[in-house]
Amino acid sequence: MRESGEMINEAQQILFRALREVLNQPDPTEHKLREAMSSALQPFLFEKTERHPMILSMIMTPDDL
């Protein structure tokens, strides 16, 4: 379980960097955010697990809460 916690923390850091990059662009869209999430996590997860899990990105807005 400890290993999975570390992997989740690493994945969060990768996501934060990828999302920050998109949000600093002139025209960030939901599509670009979703694409950035998948393209950032796919190589990381394959490296850690040697599997290609399905990544389902979910973006919540204040209206969703």
mmJSON file of the N, C-alpha and C atoms, coordinates in Angstrom:
{"data_MODEL":{"atom_site":{
"group_PDB":["ATOM","ATOM","ATOM","ATOM","ATOM","ATOM","ATOM","ATOM","ATOM","ATOM","ATOM","ATOM","ATOM","ATOM","ATOM","ATOM","ATOM","ATOM","ATOM","ATOM","ATOM","ATOM","ATOM","ATOM","ATOM","ATOM","ATOM","ATOM","ATOM","ATOM","ATOM","ATOM","ATOM","ATOM","ATOM","ATOM","ATOM","ATOM","ATOM","ATOM","ATOM","ATOM","ATOM","ATOM","ATOM","ATOM","ATOM","ATOM","ATOM","ATOM","ATOM","ATOM","ATOM","ATOM","ATOM","ATOM","ATOM","ATOM","ATOM","ATOM","ATOM","ATOM","ATOM","ATOM","ATOM","ATOM","ATOM","ATOM","ATOM","ATOM","ATOM","ATOM","ATOM","ATOM","ATOM","ATOM","ATOM","ATOM","ATOM","ATOM","ATOM","ATOM","ATOM","ATOM","ATOM","ATOM","ATOM","ATOM","ATOM","ATOM","ATOM","ATOM","ATOM","ATOM","ATOM","ATOM","ATOM","ATOM","ATOM","ATOM","ATOM","ATOM","ATOM","ATOM","ATOM","ATOM","ATOM","ATOM","ATOM","ATOM","ATOM","ATOM","ATOM","ATOM","ATOM","ATOM","ATOM","ATOM","ATOM","ATOM","ATOM","ATOM","ATOM","ATOM","ATOM","ATOM","ATOM","ATOM","ATOM","ATOM","ATOM","ATOM","ATOM","ATOM","ATOM","ATOM","ATOM","ATOM","ATOM","ATOM","ATOM","ATOM","ATOM","ATOM","ATOM","ATOM","ATOM","ATOM","ATOM","ATOM","ATOM","ATOM","ATOM","ATOM","ATOM","ATOM","ATOM","ATOM","ATOM","ATOM","ATOM","ATOM","ATOM","ATOM","ATOM","ATOM","ATOM","ATOM","ATOM","ATOM","ATOM","ATOM","ATOM","ATOM","ATOM","ATOM","ATOM","ATOM","ATOM","ATOM","ATOM","ATOM","ATOM","ATOM","ATOM","ATOM","ATOM","ATOM","ATOM","ATOM","ATOM","ATOM","ATOM","ATOM","ATOM"],
"id":[1,2,3,4,5,6,7,8,9,10,11,12,13,14,15,16,17,18,19,20,21,22,23,24,25,26,27,28,29,30,31,32,33,34,35,36,37,38,39,40,41,42,43,44,45,46,47,48,49,50,51,52,53,54,55,56,57,58,59,60,61,62,63,64,65,66,67,68,69,70,71,72,73,74,75,76,77,78,79,80,81,82,83,84,85,86,87,88,89,90,91,92,93,94,95,96,97,98,99,100,101,102,103,104,105,106,107,108,109,110,111,112,113,114,115,116,117,118,119,120,121,122,123,124,125,126,127,128,129,130,131,132,133,134,135,136,137,138,139,140,141,142,143,144,145,146,147,148,149,150,151,152,153,154,155,156,157,158,159,160,161,162,163,164,165,166,167,168,169,170,171,172,173,174,175,176,177,178,179,180,181,182,183,184,185,186,187,188,189,190,191,192,193,194,195],
"type_symbol":["N","C","C","N","C","C","N","C","C","N","C","C","N","C","C","N","C","C","N","C","C","N","C","C","N","C","C","N","C","C","N","C","C","N","C","C","N","C","C","N","C","C","N","C","C","N","C","C","N","C","C","N","C","C","N","C","C","N","C","C","N","C","C","N","C","C","N","C","C","N","C","C","N","C","C","N","C","C","N","C","C","N","C","C","N","C","C","N","C","C","N","C","C","N","C","C","N","C","C","N","C","C","N","C","C","N","C","C","N","C","C","N","C","C","N","C","C","N","C","C","N","C","C","N","C","C","N","C","C","N","C","C","N","C","C","N","C","C","N","C","C","N","C","C","N","C","C","N","C","C","N","C","C","N","C","C","N","C","C","N","C","C","N","C","C","N","C","C","N","C","C","N","C","C","N","C","C","N","C","C","N","C","C","N","C","C","N","C","C","N","C","C","N","C","C"],
"label_atom_id":["N","CA","C","N","CA","C","N","CA","C","N","CA","C","N","CA","C","N","CA","C","N","CA","C","N","CA","C","N","CA","C","N","CA","C","N","CA","C","N","CA","C","N","CA","C","N","CA","C","N","CA","C","N","CA","C","N","CA","C","N","CA","C","N","CA","C","N","CA","C","N","CA","C","N","CA","C","N","CA","C","N","CA","C","N","CA","C","N","CA","C","N","CA","C","N","CA","C","N","CA","C","N","CA","C","N","CA","C","N","CA","C","N","CA","C","N","CA","C","N","CA","C","N","CA","C","N","CA","C","N","CA","C","N","CA","C","N","CA","C","N","CA","C","N","CA","C","N","CA","C","N","CA","C","N","CA","C","N","CA","C","N","CA","C","N","CA","C","N","CA","C","N","CA","C","N","CA","C","N","CA","C","N","CA","C","N","CA","C","N","CA","C","N","CA","C","N","CA","C","N","CA","C","N","CA","C","N","CA","C","N","CA","C","N","CA","C","N","CA","C","N","CA","C","N","CA","C"],
"label_alt_id":[null,null,null,null,null,null,null,null,null,null,null,null,null,null,null,null,null,null,null,null,null,null,null,null,null,null,null,null,null,null,null,null,null,null,null,null,null,null,null,null,null,null,null,null,null,null,null,null,null,null,null,null,null,null,null,null,null,null,null,null,null,null,null,null,null,null,null,null,null,null,null,null,null,null,null,null,null,null,null,null,null,null,null,null,null,null,null,null,null,null,null,null,null,null,null,null,null,null,null,null,null,null,null,null,null,null,null,null,null,null,null,null,null,null,null,null,null,null,null,null,null,null,null,null,null,null,null,null,null,null,null,null,null,null,null,null,null,null,null,null,null,null,null,null,null,null,null,null,null,null,null,null,null,null,null,null,null,null,null,null,null,null,null,null,null,null,null,null,null,null,null,null,null,null,null,null,null,null,null,null,null,null,null,null,null,null,null,null,null,null,null,null,null,null,null],
"label_comp_id":["MET","MET","MET","ARG","ARG","ARG","GLU","GLU","GLU","SER","SER","SER","GLY","GLY","GLY","GLU","GLU","GLU","MET","MET","MET","ILE","ILE","ILE","ASN","ASN","ASN","GLU","GLU","GLU","ALA","ALA","ALA","GLN","GLN","GLN","GLN","GLN","GLN","ILE","ILE","ILE","LEU","LEU","LEU","PHE","PHE","PHE","ARG","ARG","ARG","ALA","ALA","ALA","LEU","LEU","LEU","ARG","ARG","ARG","GLU","GLU","GLU","VAL","VAL","VAL","LEU","LEU","LEU","ASN","ASN","ASN","GLN","GLN","GLN","PRO","PRO","PRO","ASP","ASP","ASP","PRO","PRO","PRO","THR","THR","THR","GLU","GLU","GLU","HIS","HIS","HIS","LYS","LYS","LYS","LEU","LEU","LEU","ARG","ARG","ARG","GLU","GLU","GLU","ALA","ALA","ALA","MET","MET","MET","SER","SER","SER","SER","SER","SER","ALA","ALA","ALA","LEU","LEU","LEU","GLN","GLN","GLN","PRO","PRO","PRO","PHE","PHE","PHE","LEU","LEU","LEU","PHE","PHE","PHE","GLU","GLU","GLU","LYS","LYS","LYS","THR","THR","THR","GLU","GLU","GLU","ARG","ARG","ARG","HIS","HIS","HIS","PRO","PRO","PRO","MET","MET","MET","ILE","ILE","ILE","LEU","LEU","LEU","SER","SER","SER","MET","MET","MET","ILE","ILE","ILE","MET","MET","MET","THR","THR","THR","PRO","PRO","PRO","ASP","ASP","ASP","ASP","ASP","ASP","LEU","LEU","LEU"],
"label_asym_id":["A","A","A","A","A","A","A","A","A","A","A","A","A","A","A","A","A","A","A","A","A","A","A","A","A","A","A","A","A","A","A","A","A","A","A","A","A","A","A","A","A","A","A","A","A","A","A","A","A","A","A","A","A","A","A","A","A","A","A","A","A","A","A","A","A","A","A","A","A","A","A","A","A","A","A","A","A","A","A","A","A","A","A","A","A","A","A","A","A","A","A","A","A","A","A","A","A","A","A","A","A","A","A","A","A","A","A","A","A","A","A","A","A","A","A","A","A","A","A","A","A","A","A","A","A","A","A","A","A","A","A","A","A","A","A","A","A","A","A","A","A","A","A","A","A","A","A","A","A","A","A","A","A","A","A","A","A","A","A","A","A","A","A","A","A","A","A","A","A","A","A","A","A","A","A","A","A","A","A","A","A","A","A","A","A","A","A","A","A","A","A","A","A","A","A"],
"label_entity_id":["1","1","1","1","1","1","1","1","1","1","1","1","1","1","1","1","1","1","1","1","1","1","1","1","1","1","1","1","1","1","1","1","1","1","1","1","1","1","1","1","1","1","1","1","1","1","1","1","1","1","1","1","1","1","1","1","1","1","1","1","1","1","1","1","1","1","1","1","1","1","1","1","1","1","1","1","1","1","1","1","1","1","1","1","1","1","1","1","1","1","1","1","1","1","1","1","1","1","1","1","1","1","1","1","1","1","1","1","1","1","1","1","1","1","1","1","1","1","1","1","1","1","1","1","1","1","1","1","1","1","1","1","1","1","1","1","1","1","1","1","1","1","1","1","1","1","1","1","1","1","1","1","1","1","1","1","1","1","1","1","1","1","1","1","1","1","1","1","1","1","1","1","1","1","1","1","1","1","1","1","1","1","1","1","1","1","1","1","1","1","1","1","1","1","1"],
"label_seq_id":[1,1,1,2,2,2,3,3,3,4,4,4,5,5,5,6,6,6,7,7,7,8,8,8,9,9,9,10,10,10,11,11,11,12,12,12,13,13,13,14,14,14,15,15,15,16,16,16,17,17,17,18,18,18,19,19,19,20,20,20,21,21,21,22,22,22,23,23,23,24,24,24,25,25,25,26,26,26,27,27,27,28,28,28,29,29,29,30,30,30,31,31,31,32,32,32,33,33,33,34,34,34,35,35,35,36,36,36,37,37,37,38,38,38,39,39,39,40,40,40,41,41,41,42,42,42,43,43,43,44,44,44,45,45,45,46,46,46,47,47,47,48,48,48,49,49,49,50,50,50,51,51,51,52,52,52,53,53,53,54,54,54,55,55,55,56,56,56,57,57,57,58,58,58,59,59,59,60,60,60,61,61,61,62,62,62,63,63,63,64,64,64,65,65,65],
"pdbx_PDB_ins_code":[null,null,null,null,null,null,null,null,null,null,null,null,null,null,null,null,null,null,null,null,null,null,null,null,null,null,null,null,null,null,null,null,null,null,null,null,null,null,null,null,null,null,null,null,null,null,null,null,null,null,null,null,null,null,null,null,null,null,null,null,null,null,null,null,null,null,null,null,null,null,null,null,null,null,null,null,null,null,null,null,null,null,null,null,null,null,null,null,null,null,null,null,null,null,null,null,null,null,null,null,null,null,null,null,null,null,null,null,null,null,null,null,null,null,null,null,null,null,null,null,null,null,null,null,null,null,null,null,null,null,null,null,null,null,null,null,null,null,null,null,null,null,null,null,null,null,null,null,null,null,null,null,null,null,null,null,null,null,null,null,null,null,null,null,null,null,null,null,null,null,null,null,null,null,null,null,null,null,null,null,null,null,null,null,null,null,null,null,null,null,null,null,null,null,null],
"Cartn_x":[0.823,0.0,0.87,1.974,2.857,3.372,3.693,4.183,3.122,1.869,0.823,0.621,0.78,0.671,1.753,2.956,4.06,3.8,3.267,2.973,1.883,0.881,-0.19,0.375,1.253,1.863,2.678,3.442,4.219,3.296,2.213,1.258,0.613,0.314,-0.256,0.711,1.979,2.974,3.08,3.042,3.098,1.877,0.705,-0.526,-0.49,-0.06,0.0,0.88,2.045,2.942,2.292,1.669,1.04,-0.118,-0.938,-2.079,-1.625,-0.605,-0.069,0.426,1.074,1.572,0.42,-0.66,-1.813,-2.483,-2.636,-3.328,-2.541,-1.237,-0.42,-0.433,-1.052,-1.172,-2.265,-2.227,-3.215,-4.667,-4.914,-6.293,-6.47,-6.483,-6.672,-8.129,-8.307,-9.658,-9.768,-10.993,-11.211,-10.552,-10.644,-10.034,-8.517,-7.88,-6.43,-6.057,-6.873,-6.605,-6.703,-7.753,-7.925,-6.777,-6.388,-5.297,-3.982,-3.748,-2.526,-2.486,-3.637,-3.687,-3.314,-3.93,-3.663,-2.235,-1.767,-0.425,0.664,0.392,1.381,1.39,0.218,0.139,0.464,0.164,0.372,1.803,2.825,4.189,4.594,4.151,4.473,3.881,2.595,1.946,2.515,2.862,3.456,4.82,5.594,6.915,6.799,5.821,5.663,5.001,4.051,3.252,3.441,4.065,4.202,2.841,1.868,0.515,0.023,-0.992,-1.604,-3.02,-3.151,-4.492,-5.291,-6.594,-7.462,-7.489,-7.222,-7.22,-8.483,-9.321,-10.563,-10.412,-10.217,-10.024,-11.37,-11.416,-12.641,-12.293,-12.976,-12.748,-14.005,-13.823,-14.966,-14.874,-15.985,-16.065,-16.798,-16.741,-17.476,-18.982,-19.526,-20.939,-21.233,-20.215,-20.407,-20.43,-19.926,-19.783,-21.062],
"Cartn_y":[-1.19,0.0,1.257,1.215,2.364,2.736,1.731,1.976,2.665,2.249,2.871,4.322,4.62,6.001,6.874,6.345,7.074,7.285,6.26,6.375,7.423,7.456,8.45,9.86,10.034,11.348,11.794,10.87,11.194,11.561,10.806,11.079,12.452,12.828,14.149,15.247,15.075,16.085,16.219,15.088,15.11,15.825,15.529,16.192,17.693,18.097,19.528,20.271,19.689,20.345,20.439,19.354,19.333,20.325,20.373,21.288,22.743,22.999,24.356,24.846,23.934,24.271,24.686,23.924,24.228,25.52,25.694,26.887,28.167,28.058,29.237,29.581,28.761,29.052,30.097,30.787,31.839,31.361,30.169,29.704,28.292,28.142,26.795,26.354,25.154,24.61,23.313,22.879,21.62,20.466,20.494,19.435,19.395,20.57,20.618,20.106,20.426,19.937,18.417,17.872,16.413,15.723,16.282,15.704,15.76,16.861,17.003,15.98,15.727,14.741,13.36,12.958,11.615,11.479,12.467,12.339,12.424,13.076,13.133,11.847,11.262,10.076,8.767,8.653,7.378,6.855,7.642,7.087,6.788,7.631,7.405,6.091,5.874,4.649,3.412,3.517,2.361,2.037,3.075,2.86,2.181,2.577,2.041,0.664,0.418,-0.805,-1.761,-1.286,-2.05,-2.468,-1.592,-1.793,-0.473,-0.574,0.609,0.776,1.354,1.502,2.562,2.438,3.435,4.642,5.811,7.036,7.809,7.982,8.731,10.05,11.116,12.404,13.012,13.613,14.231,15.628,16.611,17.994,18.48,18.935,19.441,20.956,21.62,23.065,23.414,24.642,25.024,24.715,24.757,24.437,22.974,22.101,20.668,20.33,21.223,20.917,21.13],
"Cartn_z":[0.0,0.0,0.0,0.698,0.771,-0.616,-1.419,-2.769,-3.625,-3.485,-4.293,-3.868,-2.593,-2.128,-2.74,-2.818,-3.439,-4.923,-5.584,-7.008,-7.243,-6.384,-6.513,-6.321,-5.35,-5.132,-6.334,-6.913,-8.112,-9.269,-9.427,-10.5,-10.31,-9.085,-8.817,-9.229,-8.905,-9.28,-10.798,-11.491,-12.957,-13.512,-12.957,-13.408,-13.149,-11.969,-11.649,-12.648,-12.979,-13.936,-15.318,-15.756,-17.085,-17.159,-16.117,-16.114,-16.026,-15.243,-15.136,-16.502,-17.24,-18.572,-19.496,-19.492,-20.352,-19.908,-18.604,-18.102,-18.343,-18.555,-18.857,-20.344,-21.162,-22.585,-22.802,-23.953,-24.206,-24.243,-24.749,-24.9,-24.342,-22.999,-22.448,-22.611,-23.125,-23.29,-22.494,-22.306,-21.594,-22.349,-23.663,-24.478,-24.269,-24.252,-24.044,-22.651,-21.649,-20.298,-20.229,-20.832,-20.827,-21.567,-22.696,-23.483,-22.693,-22.005,-21.212,-20.081,-19.449,-18.373,-18.891,-19.984,-20.527,-21.013,-21.771,-22.343,-21.276,-20.15,-19.071,-18.254,-18.033,-17.17,-17.883,-19.166,-19.864,-19.749,-20.088,-19.979,-18.537,-17.602,-16.189,-15.699,-15.981,-15.513,-16.195,-17.461,-18.138,-17.528,-17.245,-16.645,-15.283,-14.495,-13.142,-13.11,-14.027,-13.939,-15.114,-16.183,-17.433,-17.98,-17.795,-18.308,-18.89,-19.732,-20.335,-19.777,-18.577,-18.012,-18.769,-18.718,-19.324,-18.39,-18.944,-18.153,-18.485,-17.487,-17.659,-16.907,-17.64,-16.985,-16.616,-15.443,-14.966,-14.478,-15.015,-14.624,-13.924,-12.698,-11.936,-11.856,-12.089,-11.976,-10.687,-10.252,-9.035,-9.14,-10.347,-10.528,-10.209,-10.353,-10.12,-8.631,-7.804,-6.376,-5.613],
"occupancy":[1.0,1.0,1.0,1.0,1.0,1.0,1.0,1.0,1.0,1.0,1.0,1.0,1.0,1.0,1.0,1.0,1.0,1.0,1.0,1.0,1.0,1.0,1.0,1.0,1.0,1.0,1.0,1.0,1.0,1.0,1.0,1.0,1.0,1.0,1.0,1.0,1.0,1.0,1.0,1.0,1.0,1.0,1.0,1.0,1.0,1.0,1.0,1.0,1.0,1.0,1.0,1.0,1.0,1.0,1.0,1.0,1.0,1.0,1.0,1.0,1.0,1.0,1.0,1.0,1.0,1.0,1.0,1.0,1.0,1.0,1.0,1.0,1.0,1.0,1.0,1.0,1.0,1.0,1.0,1.0,1.0,1.0,1.0,1.0,1.0,1.0,1.0,1.0,1.0,1.0,1.0,1.0,1.0,1.0,1.0,1.0,1.0,1.0,1.0,1.0,1.0,1.0,1.0,1.0,1.0,1.0,1.0,1.0,1.0,1.0,1.0,1.0,1.0,1.0,1.0,1.0,1.0,1.0,1.0,1.0,1.0,1.0,1.0,1.0,1.0,1.0,1.0,1.0,1.0,1.0,1.0,1.0,1.0,1.0,1.0,1.0,1.0,1.0,1.0,1.0,1.0,1.0,1.0,1.0,1.0,1.0,1.0,1.0,1.0,1.0,1.0,1.0,1.0,1.0,1.0,1.0,1.0,1.0,1.0,1.0,1.0,1.0,1.0,1.0,1.0,1.0,1.0,1.0,1.0,1.0,1.0,1.0,1.0,1.0,1.0,1.0,1.0,1.0,1.0,1.0,1.0,1.0,1.0,1.0,1.0,1.0,1.0,1.0,1.0,1.0,1.0,1.0,1.0,1.0,1.0],
"B_iso_or_equiv":[0.0,0.0,0.0,0.0,0.0,0.0,0.0,0.0,0.0,0.0,0.0,0.0,0.0,0.0,0.0,0.0,0.0,0.0,0.0,0.0,0.0,0.0,0.0,0.0,0.0,0.0,0.0,0.0,0.0,0.0,0.0,0.0,0.0,0.0,0.0,0.0,0.0,0.0,0.0,0.0,0.0,0.0,0.0,0.0,0.0,0.0,0.0,0.0,0.0,0.0,0.0,0.0,0.0,0.0,0.0,0.0,0.0,0.0,0.0,0.0,0.0,0.0,0.0,0.0,0.0,0.0,0.0,0.0,0.0,0.0,0.0,0.0,0.0,0.0,0.0,0.0,0.0,0.0,0.0,0.0,0.0,0.0,0.0,0.0,0.0,0.0,0.0,0.0,0.0,0.0,0.0,0.0,0.0,0.0,0.0,0.0,0.0,0.0,0.0,0.0,0.0,0.0,0.0,0.0,0.0,0.0,0.0,0.0,0.0,0.0,0.0,0.0,0.0,0.0,0.0,0.0,0.0,0.0,0.0,0.0,0.0,0.0,0.0,0.0,0.0,0.0,0.0,0.0,0.0,0.0,0.0,0.0,0.0,0.0,0.0,0.0,0.0,0.0,0.0,0.0,0.0,0.0,0.0,0.0,0.0,0.0,0.0,0.0,0.0,0.0,0.0,0.0,0.0,0.0,0.0,0.0,0.0,0.0,0.0,0.0,0.0,0.0,0.0,0.0,0.0,0.0,0.0,0.0,0.0,0.0,0.0,0.0,0.0,0.0,0.0,0.0,0.0,0.0,0.0,0.0,0.0,0.0,0.0,0.0,0.0,0.0,0.0,0.0,0.0,0.0,0.0,0.0,0.0,0.0,0.0],
"pdbx_formal_charge":[null,null,null,null,null,null,null,null,null,null,null,null,null,null,null,null,null,null,null,null,null,null,null,null,null,null,null,null,null,null,null,null,null,null,null,null,null,null,null,null,null,null,null,null,null,null,null,null,null,null,null,null,null,null,null,null,null,null,null,null,null,null,null,null,null,null,null,null,null,null,null,null,null,null,null,null,null,null,null,null,null,null,null,null,null,null,null,null,null,null,null,null,null,null,null,null,null,null,null,null,null,null,null,null,null,null,null,null,null,null,null,null,null,null,null,null,null,null,null,null,null,null,null,null,null,null,null,null,null,null,null,null,null,null,null,null,null,null,null,null,null,null,null,null,null,null,null,null,null,null,null,null,null,null,null,null,null,null,null,null,null,null,null,null,null,null,null,null,null,null,null,null,null,null,null,null,null,null,null,null,null,null,null,null,null,null,null,null,null,null,null,null,null,null,null],
"auth_seq_id":[1,1,1,2,2,2,3,3,3,4,4,4,5,5,5,6,6,6,7,7,7,8,8,8,9,9,9,10,10,10,11,11,11,12,12,12,13,13,13,14,14,14,15,15,15,16,16,16,17,17,17,18,18,18,19,19,19,20,20,20,21,21,21,22,22,22,23,23,23,24,24,24,25,25,25,26,26,26,27,27,27,28,28,28,29,29,29,30,30,30,31,31,31,32,32,32,33,33,33,34,34,34,35,35,35,36,36,36,37,37,37,38,38,38,39,39,39,40,40,40,41,41,41,42,42,42,43,43,43,44,44,44,45,45,45,46,46,46,47,47,47,48,48,48,49,49,49,50,50,50,51,51,51,52,52,52,53,53,53,54,54,54,55,55,55,56,56,56,57,57,57,58,58,58,59,59,59,60,60,60,61,61,61,62,62,62,63,63,63,64,64,64,65,65,65],
"auth_comp_id":["MET","MET","MET","ARG","ARG","ARG","GLU","GLU","GLU","SER","SER","SER","GLY","GLY","GLY","GLU","GLU","GLU","MET","MET","MET","ILE","ILE","ILE","ASN","ASN","ASN","GLU","GLU","GLU","ALA","ALA","ALA","GLN","GLN","GLN","GLN","GLN","GLN","ILE","ILE","ILE","LEU","LEU","LEU","PHE","PHE","PHE","ARG","ARG","ARG","ALA","ALA","ALA","LEU","LEU","LEU","ARG","ARG","ARG","GLU","GLU","GLU","VAL","VAL","VAL","LEU","LEU","LEU","ASN","ASN","ASN","GLN","GLN","GLN","PRO","PRO","PRO","ASP","ASP","ASP","PRO","PRO","PRO","THR","THR","THR","GLU","GLU","GLU","HIS","HIS","HIS","LYS","LYS","LYS","LEU","LEU","LEU","ARG","ARG","ARG","GLU","GLU","GLU","ALA","ALA","ALA","MET","MET","MET","SER","SER","SER","SER","SER","SER","ALA","ALA","ALA","LEU","LEU","LEU","GLN","GLN","GLN","PRO","PRO","PRO","PHE","PHE","PHE","LEU","LEU","LEU","PHE","PHE","PHE","GLU","GLU","GLU","LYS","LYS","LYS","THR","THR","THR","GLU","GLU","GLU","ARG","ARG","ARG","HIS","HIS","HIS","PRO","PRO","PRO","MET","MET","MET","ILE","ILE","ILE","LEU","LEU","LEU","SER","SER","SER","MET","MET","MET","ILE","ILE","ILE","MET","MET","MET","THR","THR","THR","PRO","PRO","PRO","ASP","ASP","ASP","ASP","ASP","ASP","LEU","LEU","LEU"],
"auth_asym_id":["A","A","A","A","A","A","A","A","A","A","A","A","A","A","A","A","A","A","A","A","A","A","A","A","A","A","A","A","A","A","A","A","A","A","A","A","A","A","A","A","A","A","A","A","A","A","A","A","A","A","A","A","A","A","A","A","A","A","A","A","A","A","A","A","A","A","A","A","A","A","A","A","A","A","A","A","A","A","A","A","A","A","A","A","A","A","A","A","A","A","A","A","A","A","A","A","A","A","A","A","A","A","A","A","A","A","A","A","A","A","A","A","A","A","A","A","A","A","A","A","A","A","A","A","A","A","A","A","A","A","A","A","A","A","A","A","A","A","A","A","A","A","A","A","A","A","A","A","A","A","A","A","A","A","A","A","A","A","A","A","A","A","A","A","A","A","A","A","A","A","A","A","A","A","A","A","A","A","A","A","A","A","A","A","A","A","A","A","A","A","A","A","A","A","A"],
"auth_atom_id":["N","CA","C","N","CA","C","N","CA","C","N","CA","C","N","CA","C","N","CA","C","N","CA","C","N","CA","C","N","CA","C","N","CA","C","N","CA","C","N","CA","C","N","CA","C","N","CA","C","N","CA","C","N","CA","C","N","CA","C","N","CA","C","N","CA","C","N","CA","C","N","CA","C","N","CA","C","N","CA","C","N","CA","C","N","CA","C","N","CA","C","N","CA","C","N","CA","C","N","CA","C","N","CA","C","N","CA","C","N","CA","C","N","CA","C","N","CA","C","N","CA","C","N","CA","C","N","CA","C","N","CA","C","N","CA","C","N","CA","C","N","CA","C","N","CA","C","N","CA","C","N","CA","C","N","CA","C","N","CA","C","N","CA","C","N","CA","C","N","CA","C","N","CA","C","N","CA","C","N","CA","C","N","CA","C","N","CA","C","N","CA","C","N","CA","C","N","CA","C","N","CA","C","N","CA","C","N","CA","C","N","CA","C","N","CA","C","N","CA","C","N","CA","C","N","CA","C"],
"pdbx_PDB_model_num":[1,1,1,1,1,1,1,1,1,1,1,1,1,1,1,1,1,1,1,1,1,1,1,1,1,1,1,1,1,1,1,1,1,1,1,1,1,1,1,1,1,1,1,1,1,1,1,1,1,1,1,1,1,1,1,1,1,1,1,1,1,1,1,1,1,1,1,1,1,1,1,1,1,1,1,1,1,1,1,1,1,1,1,1,1,1,1,1,1,1,1,1,1,1,1,1,1,1,1,1,1,1,1,1,1,1,1,1,1,1,1,1,1,1,1,1,1,1,1,1,1,1,1,1,1,1,1,1,1,1,1,1,1,1,1,1,1,1,1,1,1,1,1,1,1,1,1,1,1,1,1,1,1,1,1,1,1,1,1,1,1,1,1,1,1,1,1,1,1,1,1,1,1,1,1,1,1,1,1,1,1,1,1,1,1,1,1,1,1,1,1,1,1,1,1]
}}}
